[in-house]
């Protein structure tokens, strides 16, 4: 799958046919001696803690960006919890009140960032 000088083409083609395989899953060119390791490292099916099955090469991205059990921080209290629990927690957590240091009024935690504009 690369450009080869015409002079070397026949020797190169013989070398490739003898030593290189195309991965049946991702179509990458892999040395025959490494194909088993490639398939085990990149394409074996694994199960995430959320019980979703995927290729092992996709697990790290899944856990970081789309797993419903990935850890996230509450924007109001910085407690770490699972993503699928975040919305419910933030509804409760943002409904707490804290006194404003300037006007003394009790302000909803979710409105604390906006409060200084209307404070007074």
C-alpha positions in Angstrom: 0.0 0.0 0.0 3.0 2.3 -0.5 4.8 3.7 -3.6 7.8 1.5 -4.5 10.4 2.4 -7.1 9.7 0.2 -10.2 13.3 -1.2 -10.0 12.6 -2.7 -6.6 9.0 -3.7 -7.1 9.4 -7.4 -7.8 11.8 -8.0 -4.8 9.6 -5.8 -2.6 6.4 -7.7 -3.6 8.1 -11.1 -2.9 9.2 -9.8 0.5 5.7 -8.5 1.4 3.9 -11.7 0.3 6.3 -13.7 2.5 6.3 -11.4 5.5 3.3 -9.1 5.6 -0.4 -9.8 6.2 -3.4 -7.6 5.9 -5.4 -7.5 9.2 -8.9 -8.8 8.5 -10.4 -6.3 11.0 -8.7 -3.0 10.3 -6.9 -3.6 7.0 -3.5 -2.5 8.4 -0.4 -4.1 7.0 1.1 -6.2 9.8 4.2 -8.4 9.9 3.0 -12.1 9.9 5.0 -12.7 13.1 3.1 -10.0 14.9 -0.4 -10.7 13.6 -1.5 -12.8 16.6 -0.3 -10.1 19.1 -1.9 -7.3 17.0 -5.3 -9.1 17.0 -5.1 -9.8 20.7 -4.0 -6.2 21.5 -6.3 -4.3 19.2 -9.3 -6.4 18.2 -10.2 -8.9 21.0 -13.6 -8.2 22.5 -13.5 -6.8 26.1 -16.4 -5.8 28.4 -16.4 -2.4 30.1 -17.5 -1.9 33.7 -20.8 -0.6 32.1 -21.2 -4.0 30.5 -20.8 -2.7 27.0 -18.7 -5.0 24.7 -16.1 -3.5 22.3 -12.7 -4.0 20.8 -9.9 -3.5 23.3 -8.4 -0.7 21.3 -11.6 1.3 21.7 -11.9 0.8 25.5 -9.7 3.7 26.6 -11.6 6.3 24.5 -15.0 4.8 25.6 -14.0 5.0 29.3 -12.8 8.6 28.8 -15.7 10.1 26.8 -18.8 8.0 26.4 -19.0 5.4 29.3 -22.0 6.2 31.5 -20.0 5.1 34.5 -17.0 7.4 33.7 -16.0 9.6 36.7 -17.0 13.3 36.5 -16.9 16.2 38.9 -20.0 18.0 40.1 -19.7 21.7 39.0 -21.0 22.9 42.4 -19.2 20.8 45.0 -16.4 19.1 43.1 -17.4 15.6 44.3 -16.5 12.9 41.8 -19.4 10.6 40.7 -20.4 8.5 37.8 -21.6 10.4 34.7 -25.0 8.7 34.8 -25.6 10.1 38.3 -24.4 13.6 37.5 -27.7 15.3 36.4 -29.7 14.1 39.4 -26.9 15.1 41.8 -26.5 18.5 40.3 -30.2 19.2 40.4 -30.1 18.5 44.2 -26.7 20.1 44.8 -27.4 23.3 42.9 -30.6 23.8 44.8 -28.7 24.3 48.1 -28.3 27.9 49.2 -25.3 29.8 50.5 -25.2 33.3 51.9 -23.8 36.0 49.6 -20.7 37.6 51.1 -21.7 41.1 49.9 -25.5 41.4 50.4 -26.0 38.6 52.9 -29.0 37.1 50.9 -29.2 33.3 50.6 -28.5 32.4 47.0 -29.0 29.1 45.2 -25.6 27.5 44.6 -26.4 27.2 40.8 -27.0 31.0 40.7 -23.8 32.0 42.6 -21.8 32.7 39.4 -24.6 35.1 38.1 -25.4 36.6 41.4 -22.7 39.3 41.5 -24.3 41.1 38.5 -27.6 41.5 40.4 -26.2 41.7 43.9 -27.1 44.7 46.0 
